[in-house]
């Protein structure tokens, strides 16, 4: 349908007809109404916070982008079902509402930030710095495009972020944890326990005879859902990214050297100088002071005479860009070592500037950077090709071609996955051959056969996909999974026996029984683990045991599951130590910082909650469900 509409609107007559048709649809909506309108929402509005509207499309795009980012972090796609299970959908909604509420408050308070300050924040962001440690415009452009930003939109977004931080900083100013809270938290965090323990394994479960056919069939019937075949989809996709079509070897040395010469001054380590400055209220005082230096007064003695602290005078070893006042920077980097400048008029007054040690610039050679520069040029050229090929690909699709047909016509590679489940696995359990971080599987499971899907933004390019077939989920027969069922049955038998054996052992030990004696009778060895902490780990000891040990009193016996169903652990807490608090230690200082951040976060959360209530917040749950994929399951 979409392909037909796109084709129909490709000429002036088609556009006129489509305009009339869409006008009729709008009129019909006005007559018949849409349910959301009567709930206080527009058709495309997901939520409102004060006067700010969050559109369904904007939130859907944000949600999809964040899922793809998480997928890249996990190394495999994250499905919408998994995201909802983790509560990610609600967390993102709450974050979006909170940001909108803070933006509304910033406008109400009349907060602002200059363009210069916004640019300073961006320039100092380490994510945008190149190999020379300086801001890299090319890297900046590439990275913001990866996240779907234009330059103007990113700058506007960073201004909003800075204003939110102003509000948050005001709320948390002067907030710090009490000594009692710090002491209690330190005791809780640093408490140490010693345990003796034994591991019960499959050998302690005894001999387990194979199940009878009747027992196996009954077990399968009771656990049939565990062996159910998931839904599989056959998909085809085409990735069109700068990396896919760019070949750095096609770039000539002449082109690469031109770019190297343009950037040479900003590559490597820039020249640095030891710079000192004394600022005066006017030119006359500065001139008189320089005359005294010429007559023999040292620069340092002049600073002491003016009662200036070393931090007020010494700028340290800095590059030219590290000096905030451009006039002072120009003067400092034009002087020989040991010289004092004439009075320099700058933004912050008139200064005398002295230069000490000079550290020359260290520039990398063209040969050392040639491969990197060529790759960059090739990628830049490829971006232009991506835009051109994207338009051609869309034209082919608009003309009725499938993704595979369009790829073949344009000389692109189409990848077909015969069967893949929601987790990205094939029927044999192996991951499908899909590039890391590409959420095409999640998108495919929200589509259908024959649907003309919009391309996915990916690594500065696009990915088109078609769903070619759907194999619905089904119950497998016992014959198909007999070996798996028998293995699972055996695991359950071992786990059940071990739990019973561990419970029996805990009761037998009581308060006085010796664990070593009972271990010997079971054919296992009693071991000791000392210095356990709540958030610590011990090689060979599951975290579940550490958690259980901190819920068990000294001298008492406990039990916990091991790393697998065929392991169970029984332990006794033999010692508890609570070290005194050293308030001057680095560890305690870090704990204090952590508590301070927690208190600040709680303060801000309470403030935002009150803010959202005062200015009015509404959520269109139906639109939210549709944007996060939950609506498609109804």
Legacy VTK file of the C-alpha trace (Angstrom):
# vtk DataFile Version 3.0
C-alpha trace
ASCII
DATASET POLYDATA
POINTS 634 float
0.000 0.000 0.000
2.713 2.464 1.001
4.705 1.587 -2.105
1.669 2.275 -4.294
0.996 5.607 -2.568
4.638 6.609 -2.992
4.547 5.711 -6.688
1.222 7.515 -7.221
2.521 10.734 -5.700
5.638 10.897 -7.882
4.077 13.370 -10.402
2.001 16.561 -10.106
-1.294 14.853 -10.953
-0.677 12.106 -8.420
0.262 14.655 -5.757
-2.973 16.554 -6.384
-5.066 13.386 -6.103
-3.212 12.320 -2.931
-3.747 15.770 -1.393
-7.512 15.523 -2.040
-7.597 11.967 -0.660
-5.703 12.917 2.500
-7.943 15.964 2.911
-10.986 13.672 2.812
-9.419 11.460 5.459
-8.769 14.453 7.716
-12.383 15.604 7.316
-13.660 12.110 8.116
-11.553 12.027 11.271
-13.008 15.381 12.234
-16.543 14.017 11.804
-16.177 10.577 13.351
-13.547 11.470 15.924
-10.660 9.438 17.314
-10.807 7.863 20.762
-7.615 9.605 21.904
-9.108 13.041 21.248
-11.770 12.429 23.838
-9.070 11.389 26.307
-7.382 14.766 25.950
-4.734 13.691 23.430
-4.102 14.372 19.784
-3.824 11.393 17.491
-0.017 11.475 17.520
0.560 12.577 21.137
2.014 10.073 23.598
2.260 12.387 26.597
1.992 16.010 27.646
4.012 17.745 30.358
2.733 21.257 30.905
2.793 22.830 27.445
5.257 20.271 26.072
3.889 17.526 23.846
5.807 14.273 23.338
4.704 12.755 20.042
4.287 9.034 19.551
6.642 9.052 16.579
9.365 10.921 18.475
9.178 8.530 21.416
9.064 5.471 19.129
12.211 6.662 17.344
13.932 7.399 20.663
12.906 3.986 22.016
14.187 2.209 18.887
17.482 4.141 18.958
18.049 3.299 22.620
17.275 -0.383 22.021
19.865 -0.427 19.245
22.407 1.233 21.545
21.739 -1.392 24.229
22.059 -4.110 21.616
25.481 -2.793 20.643
26.525 -2.804 24.317
25.258 -6.360 24.893
26.742 -7.583 21.606
23.370 -8.901 20.408
19.971 -7.384 19.566
17.588 -6.704 22.450
13.969 -7.528 21.630
11.094 -5.293 22.678
9.766 -8.127 24.862
13.101 -8.321 26.700
13.192 -4.546 27.057
9.710 -4.537 28.618
10.690 -7.419 30.919
13.631 -5.306 32.164
11.310 -2.322 32.619
13.349 -0.331 30.099
10.236 1.052 28.373
8.898 2.639 31.578
12.324 3.890 32.606
12.756 5.668 29.279
9.255 7.165 29.543
9.958 8.443 33.069
13.273 9.917 31.916
11.612 11.621 28.949
8.862 13.089 31.162
11.429 14.280 33.724
13.504 16.018 31.040
10.407 17.721 29.646
9.388 18.875 33.138
12.854 20.328 33.814
12.818 22.074 30.417
9.452 23.628 31.313
10.836 24.779 34.666
13.957 26.246 33.020
11.719 28.331 30.749
9.578 29.437 33.700
12.678 30.510 35.643
14.090 32.313 32.604
17.343 30.337 32.653
19.647 30.685 29.689
23.085 29.815 28.394
25.185 31.666 25.856
26.226 30.110 22.568
29.865 30.487 23.609
29.353 28.488 26.810
27.416 25.788 24.980
30.229 25.453 22.444
32.815 25.372 25.230
31.014 22.403 26.796
30.890 20.583 23.463
34.537 21.326 22.642
35.644 19.952 26.021
33.664 16.695 25.621
36.276 13.884 25.517
34.041 11.873 23.154
34.756 14.386 20.395
38.527 14.567 20.793
40.836 13.070 18.203
44.140 11.250 18.605
45.884 14.557 19.335
43.634 15.271 22.315
41.975 18.214 20.556
38.371 18.654 19.415
37.930 16.849 16.081
35.133 18.334 13.904
34.993 15.237 11.703
34.627 12.931 14.704
31.962 15.235 16.141
29.919 15.142 12.929
30.261 11.390 12.599
29.264 10.620 16.191
26.205 12.869 16.333
25.000 11.418 13.027
25.327 7.955 14.537
22.734 8.989 17.114
20.459 10.721 14.619
21.387 14.344 15.414
21.988 17.252 13.101
24.525 19.817 14.350
21.842 22.411 15.159
19.684 19.861 16.960
22.632 18.563 18.996
23.674 22.066 20.074
20.083 22.851 21.109
19.905 19.552 23.001
23.155 20.261 24.871
21.876 23.707 25.848
18.784 22.074 27.382
20.966 19.529 29.189
23.098 22.320 30.661
20.016 24.178 31.916
18.737 20.988 33.560
22.100 20.637 35.274
21.797 24.187 36.587
18.523 23.259 38.287
19.886 19.943 39.580
23.058 21.613 40.856
21.057 24.224 42.762
18.939 21.540 44.436
21.936 19.483 45.568
24.177 22.400 46.626
25.409 21.867 50.173
23.756 18.455 50.439
25.952 15.831 52.097
25.405 12.631 54.118
25.419 12.806 57.912
28.196 11.200 59.919
25.712 8.636 61.262
24.637 7.627 57.740
28.240 7.468 56.573
29.246 5.310 59.545
26.300 2.940 59.140
26.910 2.619 55.397
30.599 1.943 55.965
29.816 -0.775 58.508
27.316 -2.340 56.119
29.690 -2.195 53.171
32.860 -3.341 54.945
31.474 -6.017 57.257
33.382 -9.269 56.706
32.335 -12.851 57.340
34.082 -16.202 57.469
32.303 -19.424 56.592
33.054 -23.123 56.416
31.163 -24.947 53.696
30.702 -28.126 51.683
29.604 -28.556 48.083
27.071 -31.262 47.327
27.182 -32.474 43.728
25.683 -35.141 41.496
27.617 -37.857 43.341
25.766 -37.023 46.582
22.425 -37.313 44.768
22.976 -41.037 44.362
22.188 -43.276 41.418
19.348 -42.078 39.229
17.819 -44.763 37.053
16.526 -43.811 33.594
12.865 -42.775 33.614
10.192 -45.166 32.421
8.428 -44.222 29.164
5.348 -43.305 31.203
7.340 -41.104 33.598
9.117 -39.362 30.731
5.855 -38.761 28.868
4.246 -37.379 32.020
7.209 -35.061 32.648
7.053 -33.845 29.050
3.319 -33.125 29.338
3.895 -31.109 32.530
6.781 -29.099 31.019
5.738 -28.944 27.386
6.071 -25.143 27.269
9.819 -25.428 28.002
10.351 -27.423 24.808
8.043 -25.391 22.582
9.461 -24.280 19.227
9.480 -20.454 19.073
8.219 -18.365 16.192
10.750 -18.095 13.396
10.913 -15.543 10.617
12.651 -15.618 7.278
14.119 -12.209 6.541
16.302 -10.542 3.957
18.198 -7.326 4.591
20.617 -4.973 2.853
23.073 -2.823 4.805
24.180 0.393 3.116
26.800 2.112 5.288
29.942 4.168 4.585
32.064 1.288 5.915
30.418 -1.167 3.520
31.106 0.831 0.362
34.232 2.814 1.296
37.657 1.458 0.319
40.561 3.505 1.688
42.973 2.074 -0.889
41.104 4.010 -3.613
42.242 7.351 -2.107
45.355 8.860 -3.695
48.351 10.122 -1.743
47.833 13.586 -3.229
44.334 13.819 -1.731
45.477 12.452 1.605
48.459 14.820 1.792
46.223 17.822 1.127
44.077 16.932 4.140
47.187 16.270 6.226
48.569 19.748 5.415
45.234 21.358 6.310
45.227 19.674 9.709
48.933 19.542 10.456
48.785 22.361 12.993
46.173 20.490 15.008
47.762 17.038 14.921
49.937 15.448 17.555
50.980 17.358 20.663
50.877 21.165 20.307
53.630 23.449 21.536
53.367 24.112 25.264
54.882 26.861 27.393
55.245 27.674 31.070
53.262 30.897 31.334
52.957 33.351 34.227
50.810 36.476 34.256
50.110 39.453 36.509
46.908 41.358 35.773
46.654 45.106 36.407
43.605 47.377 36.485
44.987 49.697 33.765
47.794 50.207 31.235
49.601 52.850 33.307
50.132 50.533 36.289
51.259 47.722 34.000
53.734 50.026 32.211
55.188 51.249 35.478
55.532 47.682 36.759
57.364 46.568 33.608
59.781 49.494 33.989
60.633 48.256 37.481
61.241 44.746 36.090
63.551 46.240 33.474
65.399 47.979 36.327
66.025 44.686 38.117
62.871 43.698 40.030
62.065 40.019 39.450
58.672 38.902 38.144
58.153 36.698 41.228
58.996 39.526 43.634
56.521 41.786 41.851
53.827 39.133 42.327
54.650 38.835 46.049
54.609 42.603 46.393
51.079 42.621 44.961
50.138 39.836 47.409
49.240 37.387 44.668
49.097 33.674 45.375
51.061 31.328 43.068
47.744 30.023 41.653
46.860 33.591 40.575
50.096 33.961 38.626
51.256 30.568 37.359
49.197 29.087 34.488
51.476 26.038 34.300
52.641 24.294 31.135
49.853 25.095 28.682
49.113 25.080 24.958
47.977 28.254 23.249
44.360 27.036 23.164
44.555 26.418 26.922
44.802 30.161 27.634
41.278 31.540 27.862
42.101 35.087 26.739
43.232 35.026 23.057
45.247 38.253 23.467
47.216 36.765 26.368
47.733 33.554 24.350
49.064 35.450 21.328
51.495 37.362 23.526
52.702 34.298 25.436
53.416 32.341 22.247
55.326 35.161 20.573
57.861 35.684 23.394
61.278 34.028 23.775
61.867 31.960 26.914
62.596 34.109 29.989
61.153 37.300 28.498
58.401 39.518 29.990
55.890 41.056 27.589
54.855 44.657 27.133
51.430 45.429 28.718
48.772 43.315 26.936
45.137 44.431 26.818
42.886 41.422 27.230
39.316 40.615 28.131
40.000 40.532 31.856
42.321 43.503 32.186
45.871 44.463 31.285
48.595 41.920 31.937
52.335 41.411 31.963
53.162 37.911 30.742
56.328 35.903 31.292
57.360 32.727 29.463
59.500 30.007 31.046
60.248 26.573 29.586
59.120 25.997 25.993
58.106 22.462 24.965
58.162 22.164 21.152
55.245 20.685 19.254
55.405 17.004 18.340
53.824 16.533 14.896
53.192 13.042 13.486
54.481 12.408 9.974
52.215 11.972 6.972
53.409 8.372 6.562
52.266 7.443 10.091
48.788 8.870 9.530
48.270 8.028 5.847
46.098 4.900 6.363
43.874 6.696 8.896
43.506 9.789 6.681
42.710 7.695 3.607
40.057 5.742 5.504
38.521 9.006 6.671
38.447 10.453 3.154
36.997 7.221 1.781
34.321 7.205 4.459
33.450 10.821 3.692
33.125 10.061 -0.002
31.116 6.965 0.824
28.636 9.088 2.766
27.817 10.951 -0.431
27.422 7.609 -2.201
25.184 6.389 0.617
22.845 9.340 0.129
22.722 8.778 -3.628
22.208 5.016 -3.330
19.574 5.529 -0.655
17.514 7.624 -3.061
17.957 5.072 -5.842
17.036 2.226 -3.497
13.884 4.045 -2.402
12.994 4.697 -6.031
13.311 0.977 -6.773
11.118 0.109 -3.825
8.643 2.780 -4.835
8.493 1.103 -8.224
7.446 -2.166 -6.627
10.811 -3.940 -6.222
11.472 -6.066 -3.168
14.545 -5.453 -1.009
16.409 -8.334 -2.693
15.439 -7.138 -6.201
16.490 -3.545 -5.479
19.810 -4.751 -4.064
20.532 -6.880 -7.123
19.775 -4.019 -9.499
22.047 -1.594 -7.612
24.883 -4.080 -7.095
24.417 -4.324 -3.303
24.644 -7.480 -1.215
21.414 -8.858 0.240
21.660 -11.226 3.204
18.923 -13.819 3.688
18.312 -15.468 7.057
16.204 -18.570 6.511
14.899 -18.746 10.073
15.580 -16.617 13.157
13.758 -16.306 16.479
13.208 -13.163 18.547
16.508 -13.686 20.372
18.430 -13.722 17.065
19.063 -17.484 17.091
18.576 -20.014 14.307
16.749 -23.338 14.839
20.090 -25.028 15.643
20.558 -22.605 18.544
23.405 -20.699 16.896
23.228 -16.880 16.468
22.173 -15.725 12.997
24.745 -13.936 10.815
23.673 -10.380 11.616
26.081 -7.444 12.162
26.604 -6.511 15.803
24.241 -3.832 17.056
21.833 -4.102 14.106
18.322 -4.463 15.530
16.801 -5.858 12.344
15.387 -8.928 14.122
13.392 -6.870 16.611
12.099 -4.720 13.751
11.201 -7.781 11.679
9.141 -9.248 14.530
7.130 -6.019 14.637
6.431 -6.244 10.913
4.774 -8.800 8.643
5.093 -10.484 5.260
4.457 -8.030 2.431
4.836 -4.907 4.578
6.900 -2.081 3.031
9.162 -1.290 5.981
10.975 1.975 6.588
14.796 1.663 6.589
16.702 1.425 9.875
19.399 4.012 10.623
22.664 2.144 11.189
26.282 3.348 11.437
25.748 6.460 9.390
23.767 4.579 6.742
20.618 2.554 6.250
19.358 -1.015 6.396
16.334 -2.192 4.420
14.611 -5.463 5.223
11.678 -7.631 4.162
9.925 -10.364 6.105
9.715 -13.254 3.609
7.978 -15.831 5.766
6.673 -16.609 9.253
6.811 -20.005 10.965
4.404 -19.792 13.934
5.363 -21.201 17.329
4.292 -24.778 17.959
4.433 -27.567 20.497
7.123 -30.071 19.657
6.438 -33.794 19.974
8.231 -35.913 22.524
10.056 -37.775 19.753
11.554 -34.494 18.471
13.077 -33.543 21.817
13.321 -36.840 23.676
17.030 -36.462 24.497
16.511 -32.895 25.773
13.515 -33.966 27.884
15.395 -36.860 29.444
18.404 -34.619 30.219
16.142 -32.005 31.820
14.293 -34.698 33.800
17.600 -36.011 35.135
18.739 -32.489 36.090
15.496 -31.936 37.981
15.897 -35.245 39.806
19.432 -34.346 40.877
18.376 -30.855 41.985
15.447 -32.235 43.986
17.595 -34.814 45.778
20.325 -32.290 46.538
17.845 -29.805 48.031
16.481 -32.557 50.251
20.002 -33.694 51.206
21.048 -30.097 52.027
17.940 -29.495 54.161
18.602 -32.758 56.032
22.229 -31.754 56.606
21.282 -28.293 57.920
18.871 -29.869 60.435
21.443 -32.463 61.516
24.176 -29.869 62.101
22.019 -27.567 64.210
24.111 -25.379 66.487
26.709 -27.924 67.580
27.245 -30.440 64.794
30.646 -30.475 63.117
30.543 -29.769 59.407
33.867 -31.531 58.798
32.542 -34.804 60.250
29.385 -34.705 58.145
31.413 -33.791 55.051
33.631 -36.847 55.538
30.586 -39.126 55.810
29.300 -37.729 52.501
32.631 -38.108 50.736
33.207 -34.360 50.287
35.708 -31.897 51.729
34.890 -29.066 54.131
36.397 -25.779 52.955
36.813 -22.316 54.451
36.272 -18.872 52.914
37.355 -15.807 54.899
36.987 -12.072 54.371
33.677 -12.272 52.517
32.057 -8.907 51.745
28.489 -8.252 50.661
29.435 -7.093 47.194
32.552 -9.234 46.889
33.218 -12.545 45.215
35.417 -15.545 45.926
36.760 -17.805 43.162
34.814 -21.074 43.144
32.117 -19.780 45.493
28.788 -18.721 43.908
27.473 -15.236 44.731
24.273 -16.859 46.033
26.303 -18.313 48.928
27.772 -14.909 49.827
24.287 -13.379 49.796
22.906 -16.186 52.009
25.867 -15.926 54.407
25.027 -12.276 55.117
21.477 -13.300 56.029
22.668 -15.954 58.502
23.625 -15.326 62.127
27.050 -16.182 63.491
27.245 -19.885 64.390
24.139 -20.715 62.380
23.933 -23.004 59.356
22.511 -22.092 55.940
22.247 -23.401 52.407
22.223 -21.981 48.892
22.067 -23.143 45.298
25.316 -23.527 43.410
26.231 -22.437 39.893
24.129 -25.218 38.367
21.174 -27.474 39.202
23.627 -30.239 40.067
25.292 -28.310 42.911
24.075 -27.274 46.343
26.097 -25.730 49.170
25.708 -25.991 52.953
27.666 -23.562 55.145
28.128 -22.277 58.680
29.020 -18.658 59.540
32.012 -18.949 61.893
33.034 -15.305 62.328
31.751 -11.743 61.731
34.064 -8.720 61.742
33.033 -5.055 61.507
36.136 -2.860 61.023
36.150 0.669 62.505
35.468 3.580 60.168
38.475 5.576 58.977
36.883 8.856 57.924
40.151 10.060 56.357
40.603 7.042 54.074
40.113 7.220 50.313
37.555 4.405 50.538
35.391 6.360 52.979
35.699 9.494 50.864
34.505 7.540 47.812
31.607 6.164 49.873
30.728 9.691 50.949
30.721 10.852 47.307
28.514 7.912 46.358
26.045 8.647 49.160
26.039 12.321 48.194
25.144 11.412 44.604
22.386 9.119 45.859
20.945 11.848 48.080
21.144 14.324 45.201
19.380 11.887 42.881
16.635 11.301 45.447
16.252 15.047 45.985
16.010 15.656 42.240
13.553 12.767 41.783
11.263 14.167 44.477
11.515 17.630 42.934
10.668 16.338 39.446
7.710 14.338 40.795
6.313 17.465 42.450
7.065 19.492 39.317
5.247 17.037 37.033
2.242 17.100 39.347
2.136 20.899 39.564
2.460 21.611 35.843
0.276 18.670 34.812
1.389 15.405 33.220
-0.761 13.092 31.090
0.209 9.798 29.474
-1.581 8.190 26.549
-1.140 4.547 27.594
-2.481 3.211 24.298
0.013 5.246 22.280
2.786 4.238 24.705
1.947 0.554 24.210
2.006 0.982 20.432
5.316 2.868 20.488
7.011 0.140 22.548
5.537 -2.807 20.662
3.165 -3.932 23.428
0.108 -2.859 21.472
0.874 -5.268 18.648
0.439 -8.248 20.975
-3.166 -7.419 21.818
LINES 1 635
634 0 1 2 3 4 5 6 7 8 9 10 11 12 13 14 15 16 17 18 19 20 21 22 23 24 25 26 27 28 29 30 31 32 33 34 35 36 37 38 39 40 41 42 43 44 45 46 47 48 49 50 51 52 53 54 55 56 57 58 59 60 61 62 63 64 65 66 67 68 69 70 71 72 73 74 75 76 77 78 79 80 81 82 83 84 85 86 87 88 89 90 91 92 93 94 95 96 97 98 99 100 101 102 103 104 105 106 107 108 109 110 111 112 113 114 115 116 117 118 119 120 121 122 123 124 125 126 127 128 129 130 131 132 133 134 135 136 137 138 139 140 141 142 143 144 145 146 147 148 149 150 151 152 153 154 155 156 157 158 159 160 161 162 163 164 165 166 167 168 169 170 171 172 173 174 175 176 177 178 179 180 181 182 183 184 185 186 187 188 189 190 191 192 193 194 195 196 197 198 199 200 201 202 203 204 205 206 207 208 209 210 211 212 213 214 215 216 217 218 219 220 221 222 223 224 225 226 227 228 229 230 231 232 233 234 235 236 237 238 239 240 241 242 243 244 245 246 247 248 249 250 251 252 253 254 255 256 257 258 259 260 261 262 263 264 265 266 267 268 269 270 271 272 273 274 275 276 277 278 279 280 281 282 283 284 285 286 287 288 289 290 291 292 293 294 295 296 297 298 299 300 301 302 303 304 305 306 307 308 309 310 311 312 313 314 315 316 317 318 319 320 321 322 323 324 325 326 327 328 329 330 331 332 333 334 335 336 337 338 339 340 341 342 343 344 345 346 347 348 349 350 351 352 353 354 355 356 357 358 359 360 361 362 363 364 365 366 367 368 369 370 371 372 373 374 375 376 377 378 379 380 381 382 383 384 385 386 387 388 389 390 391 392 393 394 395 396 397 398 399 400 401 402 403 404 405 406 407 408 409 410 411 412 413 414 415 416 417 418 419 420 421 422 423 424 425 426 427 428 429 430 431 432 433 434 435 436 437 438 439 440 441 442 443 444 445 446 447 448 449 450 451 452 453 454 455 456 457 458 459 460 461 462 463 464 465 466 467 468 469 470 471 472 473 474 475 476 477 478 479 480 481 482 483 484 485 486 487 488 489 490 491 492 493 494 495 496 497 498 499 500 501 502 503 504 505 506 507 508 509 510 511 512 513 514 515 516 517 518 519 520 521 522 523 524 525 526 527 528 529 530 531 532 533 534 535 536 537 538 539 540 541 542 543 544 545 546 547 548 549 550 551 552 553 554 555 556 557 558 559 560 561 562 563 564 565 566 567 568 569 570 571 572 573 574 575 576 577 578 579 580 581 582 583 584 585 586 587 588 589 590 591 592 593 594 595 596 597 598 599 600 601 602 603 604 605 606 607 608 609 610 611 612 613 614 615 616 617 618 619 620 621 622 623 624 625 626 627 628 629 630 631 632 633
